[in-house]
Amino acid sequence: MDPKQLRLAELDSRSREIFRRIVENYLVTGEPVGSRNLSRVIPMTLSPASVRNVMADLEAAGLIYSPHISAGRLPTEIGLRFFVDALMEVGDLSQEERARIEAQIRAGGEHKSVETLLAEASGLLSGLSRGAGVVVTTKANAALKHIEFVRLDHNRALVVLVAEDGSVENRILDLPQGLPASALVEATNYLSERIRGKTLGDLHFHLENARNAAEQELDAITAKLVQAGLASWVDEPDSRRLIVRGQANLLENLSAAEDLERIRLLFTDLETQKDVIDLVARAERSEGVRIFIGSENNLFSLSGSSVIAAPVRDGSRTIVGVIGVIGPTRLNYGRIVPMVDYTARVLSQLINRKPAE
């Protein structure tokens, strides 16, 4: 065991209480706290000098640091991780908060696409947490509007997919030798009758289950063309999308110029969509909420930001997205963890009960 980790495990109750007070003060105010103030609030009789001795031990263990000479102490990122893993008391949502989350997510939910539900839930989390709500979902979850097969030459076609949000995706598809032009028209018409309002995942699943019916309605070569056209998107390895809501919340309650600089760096990080997607998508490997703190990930090493995220699953336990909150490292973890967890569970329940398209 690493010597520093051994010291973390051996903290006595007095050290843990002082450390917990330092972290909790930081999460509420963002400010360092000194030994004199700590000696007044801890539930034990200790002089400021005794508190300073404990703080020196905590600093040696890498849990706290002094931002300025003669200043109080703040938790390090190692300290925050230790607090989250070992000392944090996760609160529970009030009945009012649960009702608000359920009401907003379920409002018309049966008629909304999975991506719309996730995007709206990210906005809800942003408002409740005062951080930025974030969603990573797949392009297969976008509600669709139009699909068309356009011949490029004798053995290639362009497949054009238009989503209801206005986004357009194109794919080049190899065609069987000697495919008649009528097959492209027939495939376009067949999908156009079935595509509107469905997600790509819904449509692909529906056509897989109705393969026999499709082959009866279409000739064999056109039926294969339809399947190949859809698979060109569904099987795309990097088909995830990032949705961020409420970034303006991060500009509230900034206490110092360095806070503004950290938020500016976070905004820059959020523009690097692929890296944010890769980070948040790591929560897919978890059954519940995951917390990423500061430089534990390379993306937020400069801005010192944290992510609290949880996966959302459909009825077959397939992950359809990840939802969470991004903000400064002094997020209220104890309050936001149950908020993200409950929102993800309500979304999963609603998606599981959505009627078959």
C-alpha positions in Angstrom: 0.0 0.0 0.0 1.2 3.5 -0.8 2.4 5.3 2.4 0.1 8.2 1.7 -2.9 5.8 1.3 -1.9 4.1 4.5 -2.1 7.4 6.4 -5.5 8.1 4.9 -6.8 4.8 6.3 -5.3 5.6 9.7 -6.9 9.0 10.4 -8.3 9.1 13.9 -11.8 10.5 14.6 -10.4 14.0 15.5 -8.5 14.3 12.3 -11.4 13.1 10.3 -13.7 15.6 11.9 -11.4 18.5 11.3 -10.8 17.4 7.7 -14.6 17.0 7.1 -15.2 20.5 8.4 -12.5 21.9 6.0 -14.1 20.2 3.0 -17.7 21.1 3.9 -16.7 24.7 4.4 -15.0 24.7 0.9 -18.0 23.1 -0.8 -20.3 25.8 0.7 -18.1 28.9 0.4 -15.1 28.1 -1.7 -13.0 29.8 0.9 -10.1 28.4 3.1 -10.8 27.9 6.8 -8.3 28.5 9.6 -7.5 26.8 12.9 -9.2 29.4 15.0 -12.6 29.1 13.3 -12.3 25.3 13.3 -11.7 25.2 17.0 -15.0 27.0 17.5 -17.2 24.7 15.4 -15.8 21.2 15.9 -17.8 19.1 18.5 -14.7 18.6 20.8 -12.5 20.8 22.9 -9.3 21.7 21.0 -7.2 24.8 21.1 -6.3 26.5 17.8 -2.7 25.2 18.3 -4.0 21.6 18.6 -6.1 22.1 15.5 -3.0 23.5 13.6 -1.1 20.3 14.6 -3.8 18.2 13.1 -4.0 20.3 10.0 -0.2 19.9 9.6 -0.7 16.1 9.6 -3.5 16.3 7.1 -1.3 18.5 4.9 1.5 16.0 5.1 -0.9 13.3 4.1 -1.8 15.3 0.9 -5.4 15.9 1.9 -5.3 19.7 2.4 -3.1 22.6 1.4 -2.6 26.3 2.1 -3.4 28.5 -0.9 -1.5 31.4 0.6 1.0 31.9 3.4 -0.7 32.2 6.8 -4.1 31.4 5.1 -6.5 28.7 6.1 -6.6 25.4 4.4 -8.5 24.0 1.4 -8.9 20.3 0.3 -6.7 18.9 -2.4 -8.2 16.9 -5.2 -6.9 13.8 -3.4 -8.6 15.1 -0.3 -11.9 15.6 -2.2 -11.7 12.0 -3.5 -11.1 10.7 0.0 -14.0 12.7 1.3 -16.4 11.5 -1.5 -15.3 7.9 -1.1 -15.0 7.6 2.7 -16.7 10.5 4.6 -19.4 12.0 2.5 -23.0 11.6 3.7 -25.2 11.3 0.7 -28.5 13.1 1.3 -31.9 12.0 0.1 -34.1 14.0 -2.2 -37.2 15.6 -0.6 -40.6 14.5 -1.8 -41.0 17.8 -3.5 -37.8 17.4 -5.5 -38.7 13.8 -6.4 -42.2 15.0 -7.6 -40.7 17.8 -9.6 -38.2 15.5 -11.4 -40.9 12.9 -12.1 -43.4 15.5 -13.3 -41.0 17.2 -15.7 -39.6 14.0 -17.1 -42.9 12.3 -17.5 -44.8 15.2 -19.1 -45.6 13.9 -22.5 -42.7 11.5 -22.2 -44.5 8.7 -24.0 -44.5 10.8 -27.2 -40.9 12.0 -27.1 -37.8 10.4 -28.5 -35.2 9.1 -26.2 -32.8 11.9 -27.1 -35.5 14.6 -26.4 -36.1 13.0 -23.0 -32.4 13.0 -22.2 -31.9 16.6 -23.4 -34.9 17.9 -21.3 -33.6 16.0 -18.3 -30.2 17.6 -18.6 -31.9 21.0 -18.5 -33.8 19.9 -15.4 -30.6 18.8 -13.7 -28.9 22.0 -14.6 -31.6 24.0 -12.9 -31.7 21.9 -9.8 -27.9 21.7 -9.3 -26.9 25.1 -10.6 -24.2 23.4 -12.6 -24.2 22.5 -16.3 -26.4 19.5 -17.2 -24.7 17.1 -19.7 -25.9 14.2 -21.7 -24.0 11.8 -23.9 -26.3 9.8 -26.2 -26.0 8.0 -29.5 -27.1 9.4 -32.9 -29.3 6.3 -33.1 -31.5 8.0 -30.4 -32.3 11.1 -32.6 -35.9 11.4 -33.9 -35.9 11.0 -37.6 -37.6 12.9 -40.4 -36.4 11.6 -43.8 -34.1 9.1 -45.4 -33.2 8.8 -49.0 -30.9 6.7 -51.3 -29.2 8.6 -54.1 -27.1 6.7 -56.7 -23.6 8.1 -57.2 -22.4 5.6 -59.8 -23.1 2.0 -60.8 -21.8 0.4 -57.6 -22.2 3.2 -54.9 -25.1 5.2 -53.4 -25.3 8.1 -51.0 -27.6 7.5 -48.0 -29.0 10.8 -46.6 -30.5 10.7 -43.1 -32.3 13.9 -41.8 -33.2 14.2 -38.1 -36.1 16.3 -36.7 -33.6 18.6 -35.1 -32.4 19.5 -38.6 -29.1 17.6 -38.5 -28.1 15.8 -41.7 -25.9 12.7 -41.9 -24.6 11.2 -45.2 -23.1 7.7 -45.7 -21.6 6.0 -48.8 -23.1 2.6 -49.4 -21.7 -0.1 -51.7 -24.4 -1.5 -54.0 -24.8 -5.0 -55.3 -23.7 -5.5 -58.9 -26.5 -4.8 -61.4 -28.9 -3.2 -58.9 -31.8 -1.5 -60.8 -32.5 2.2 -60.1 -36.0 1.3 -59.0 -34.6 -0.5 -56.0 -33.2 2.8 -54.6 -36.6 4.5 -55.1 -38.4 1.5 -53.5 -36.1 1.4 -50.5 -36.5 5.2 -50.0 -40.3 5.0 -50.2 -40.4 1.9 -47.9 -38.4 3.7 -45.1 -40.1 7.1 -45.6 -43.5 5.5 -44.7 -42.1 4.2 -41.5 -39.4 6.6 -40.3 -41.0 9.9 -39.1 -40.8 10.3 -35.3 -38.8 7.1 -34.8 -35.2 6.9 -33.7 -32.8 5.0 -35.8 -32.5 2.4 -33.1 -36.3 2.0 -33.0 -36.5 1.7 -36.8 -33.6 -0.8 -37.0 -35.1 -2.9 -34.1 -38.6 -2.8 -35.8 -37.2 -3.9 -39.2 -35.1 -6.6 -37.6 -38.2 -8.0 -36.0 -40.3 -7.6 -39.2 -37.6 -8.9 -41.5 -39.9 -11.6 -42.9 -42.7 -9.1 -43.6 -40.2 -6.7 -45.3 -38.9 -9.5 -47.5 -42.5 -10.3 -48.5 -43.3 -6.7 -49.3 -40.0 -6.0 -51.0 -37.9 -8.1 -53.4 -34.9 -9.7 -51.7 -32.3 -7.3 -53.0 -34.2 -4.2 -52.0 -34.8 -5.6 -48.5 -31.0 -6.1 -48.1 -30.5 -2.6 -49.3 -32.8 -1.2 -46.6 -31.0 -3.2 -43.9 -27.6 -2.1 -45.2 -28.6 1.5 -45.3 -29.7 1.5 -41.7 -26.7 -0.6 -40.5 -24.4 2.1 -42.0 -25.5 4.3 -39.1 -26.4 1.9 -36.3 -23.0 0.1 -36.6 -21.0 3.3 -36.7 -18.5 2.9 -33.8 -18.3 6.7 -32.9 -21.9 7.7 -33.1 -22.2 9.5 -29.7 -23.5 13.0 -29.3 -23.0 15.6 -26.6 -25.7 17.9 -25.2 -24.9 20.5 -22.6 -27.5 22.7 -20.9 -27.1 25.6 -18.4 -23.5 26.6 -18.9 -24.5 30.1 -17.7 -25.1 28.7 -14.2 -21.4 28.2 -13.9 -20.9 32.0 -14.0 -23.0 32.5 -10.9 -21.4 33.1 -7.4 -17.8 33.5 -8.7 -15.8 34.7 -5.7 -12.5 35.5 -7.3 -10.7 36.2 -10.5 -9.2 32.7 -10.5 -12.7 31.2 -10.3 -13.6 33.1 -13.5 -10.4 31.8 -15.2 -11.3 28.2 -14.2 -14.8 28.6 -15.6 -13.3 30.0 -18.8 -11.0 27.0 -19.1 -14.0 24.7 -18.4 -15.9 26.3 -21.3 -12.9 25.7 -23.5 -12.9 22.0 -22.3 -16.6 21.7 -23.2 -15.9 22.8 -26.7 -13.6 19.7 -27.1 -16.7 17.5 -27.6 -14.9 14.2 -28.3 -12.9 14.4 -25.0 -16.0 15.3 -23.0 -18.0 12.5 -24.6 -15.2 10.0 -23.8 -15.0 11.2 -20.2 -18.8 11.1 -19.5 -19.2 7.9 -21.4 -16.9 6.2 -18.8 -20.0 6.2 -16.5 -21.5 3.6 -18.9 -19.3 1.0 -17.1 -21.1 1.7 -13.8 -24.4 0.4 -12.4 -24.9 3.7 -10.6 -23.4 7.2 -10.2 -19.7 7.8 -11.0 -17.8 10.9 -9.9 -14.8 12.3 -11.7 -12.8 14.9 -9.8 -10.5 17.5 -11.3 -7.2 16.2 -12.7 -8.2 12.6 -12.2 -9.0 13.0 -15.9 -6.7 14.9 -18.3 -9.6 16.9 -19.8 -10.3 18.9 -16.6 -6.7 19.1 -15.3 -6.6 22.8 -15.9 -10.1 23.9 -15.0 -10.3 21.8 -11.9 -13.8 20.6 -12.7 -15.9 17.6 -11.7 -18.4 15.4 -13.3 -21.2 13.4 -11.6 -22.9 11.0 -14.1 -25.0 7.9 -14.3 -26.1 5.6 -17.2 -29.7 5.4 -18.5 -30.8 2.0 -19.8 -33.7 0.7 -21.8 -35.8 -2.4 -21.1 -33.2 -4.7 -22.4 -30.6 -3.1 -20.1 -28.9 -1.5 -23.1 -27.3 1.9 -22.3 -29.1 4.6 -24.3 -27.2 7.5 -22.8 -25.4 9.0 -19.9 -26.7 11.9 -17.9 -25.0 14.1 -15.4 -23.7 17.4 -14.1 -20.5 19.2 -14.8 -19.2 22.0 -12.5 -16.3 23.2 -10.3 -14.8 20.8 -7.9 -16.8 22.3 -5.1 -20.0 20.9 -6.4 -22.4 19.8 -3.6 -21.7 16.1 -4.1 -23.9 14.9 -1.3 -26.9 16.6 -2.9 -26.2 16.2 -6.6 -25.3 12.4 -6.4 -28.9 11.4 -5.4 -30.3 13.9 -7.8 -28.4 12.4 -10.8 -29.1 8.9 -9.6 -32.9 9.5 -9.3 -33.2 11.3 -12.6 -31.4 8.4 -14.4 -33.7 5.9 -12.7 -36.9 7.8 -13.6 -35.6 8.1 -17.2 -34.9 4.4 -17.4 -38.3 3.5 -16.1 -40.0 5.8 -18.6 -38.0 4.5 -21.5 -38.7 0.9 -20.5 -42.4 1.6 -20.6 -42.5 3.5 -23.9 -45.0 1.8 -26.2 -43.6 0.0 -29.2 -43.3 2.2 -32.2 
